[in-house]
Amino acid sequence: MKKIQFKKSNIDLTKLLPLVAVITLFTFFSLRNSQFLGLYNIGNILDFANTYFIAGIGLTFVILIGSIDLSIGAMISLDTIIFIIMINALGFWAYPIIIVIGIALGLFNGVVLMRLKIPSFIVTLGSSGIFMSLALIFSGAGPIGLVPKQLHTLSFLTARIGPFTVNHLLGLILFIVFQIIQNKTVFGKTVYAVGHSEVTTKLSGLPIMRTKLISFTISGLCTALASIVIVSIMLSAAPSTGPPYMLLIIATVVVGGTSLSGGIGGVYNTLLGSLLLSMLRNGMNVIGINIYYQQIIYGAIIIAAVSLTLDRSKIKIVK
Amino acid sequence: MKIGSNSMDPFLNMVNISKSFLDVKALQEVNLSINENEIVGLVGENGAGKSTLVKILAGVYKADQGKISIDGKDIYFNNPQDAKKHGIGIVFQEQSILNNMTVYENLFLGQEKFFLNFGVLSKERMLKEACEILAELDIDIVPTRNANTLSFVQREMIEIARNVWLARKSNAKVPIILLDEPTTALEQNDIKFLFQKLNELKKHTAIIFISHRLEEIVTLCDRVYVLKDGKNVGCFSKDDISENLLRSKMVGKELVGEFYQSSMQRKAGEKVVLELKGCFNKHAFYDVSFQLKEGEILSICGTIGSGKEALCKAIFGITKFDSGEVYIDGVDVKGSINSPMDAFNKGIGYIPEDRRNEGLILNLPIFENITLTVLKKLKSHGMVSRKKQFEVTEKMVKKIDIRSASIAALCKNLSGGNQQKVVLGKWLLSGNKILVMSHPTRGVDVGAKQQIYTLMREMVNDGVSLITMGDSFEEDIGLANRIIIMKDGKIMTIIDANESKPTSVDLIKYIV
């Protein structure tokens, strides 16, 4: 069989640009400050990136099909609270329980979207309110700490080998698994097809609704896994835990090069996006940029990233 | 009459207008003129270039070549606003009346600047002018009424009034009103009413009237231009017009024959693969019954609004049958086809008219597009094998002669003909035995057309059954074993084209 020739023009800029950005940032901060390459600091960067990456995987699939999930912040609040309550009460049983709950929350979003046929933006904004209320109710509106005797159920996750922890291993495994799901399964192929052209995909006899449902379910699952990581680091949870994550998780996905208009990008991009944001944040701290100014940088790069990756031919009117 | 202008010149004159879209020549050196107090008709088959010509006159498109003059002076339009300044207004098929506004607001939509008092809209002046123009044109509608309470013909009258008023306001000498198939959605009484109004209106305007209903053209128009394949094929004055004359001019020379590979045509099998009994859709068609035999090409003819598009969509589960029975291979499937996916699983395929947006994923390569229908079959160890994707694509590309440097080329970079072959390839791979094809050769060049016809013949030989809606009567006649003719949502007749081919005139008889 003839070998398939990929011409130069086929080199995918959405895959290359974030990689260049990651390397540039890394070099820049390493040269500016010798502390940046320290073991402790590298561990810090990985911790931060890992959390956003894991939560971002689910959102990546949702954004690839051209939808959005705005309930992730509230889901993190609810997941972390339920998780810590369950650990305190049941120990290791908390893990399977929180995974089932995460799947259920994602499924809820997907089913509402499927049944009512309203934009995902509204569905998840609405469910975000519901999840937040549940988080307040379950927690009694305050923080919940880990009971000391259950410390061992969590501490293995943050045990360090060099700069690495078990959490990072989880991130790596998820990267491999979802990279395969994305590129090698009928579901993954359908996700890209739906993102590029829902009508064509539908008229090719592929299951649109099931694909959307699974995407939102993955989002719920990944959020639950991220919640485990968050609790393992903070050893407590509160209703206010989740919301600050929302903006930066979206940023992670879009800065990596996944297009909000759907069909372009992927898990690999989200990995780079998480490293990019994490190094940026860490680097700004290390070279001493005031935290008050950092939000300006995040906001600006979200706008820049989206304007670079959006397929405007799909959007008739900018609202 | 202005000094210096020749009284023999027509008021509006379009000379040698040409226009191409990419490689499709929509108009080639077309002429059209019109005088004051005249209604000029414009007829032609779908794709003959009527709408393109009118849109050039309205400033929506720019002509590649040719010139337009009004009252002896050359004019150039860069946008619809320029055309409006010269008194040219268009009433589109898809109406531009906003439902959430009143009649007078709609009348002056976009022209509010004429009614400003220190930056504030003067409702009084708007109402006054609205009453004046409506009274002058003898339109009996209260200006404060909400537009959503108006009937279709009333909306058209409002649009006409809007154009006349604007032409006046721009000091145009004669308002020129373009009507693009204004009767498509009207009942008999409304059409009569509209014609009566147009005959009054022409006393102080010039009107260009597009319709595919020839009897309307014959009754209403003072002169008629006939377009075919983007060229003038005739201009006739009222005394010479007859429906028969227009028909033969529209269709032109009959070129049924080898172009459609008719010698490859074979008799359909005996087995009935698809049968509809008394199918009904409350918006589009009534009491539709027919059988599709194995290895048959069945054409469905009819104008826009005849219900044929909706019928084909219903067969593929895109829209639904409100009642009736559907049998596939003799098994009742009514109720179990609710989506394209269901239809797909029952062995039906659909080739949509809008190839770029509905047939293909332009930003994905050929091999991803062509294998969309068979992803499940290309799995090994639960994963879609790229190697198998490449293999089946390579085979298909060779078989149906898709010309591209690589099967990894993005579909958006292919020519129209090759794009359509990718769509056909996708369905050939699927192995589905019933294919519904909506305008399979639209916008592809002649060479690719013939290849697609050959391909359709080969598919039929392999036992696939086709339902097609062609781009022209010649195509339908040339390809089909049998031709279903639809009008106003009903099947008028089914013509057998197995032994001898009917002519286009035979078909039009049932349609117009």
Interface residues (C-beta under 8 A of the other chain):
Chain A: M1 K2 I4 Q5 F6 K7 N10 I180 K184 T185 V186 G188 K189 T190 Y192 A193 H196 S197 V199 T200 T201 K202 L203 S204 G205 L206 P207 I208 G263 I264 D311
Chain B: F316 I318 S339 P340 M341 A343 F344 N345 G349 Y350 P352 N357 E358 G359 L360 I361 L362 N363 L364 E368 L372 T373 L375 K376 K379 G382 M383 V384 F390 E391 E394 A405 S406 I407 A408 K426 S430
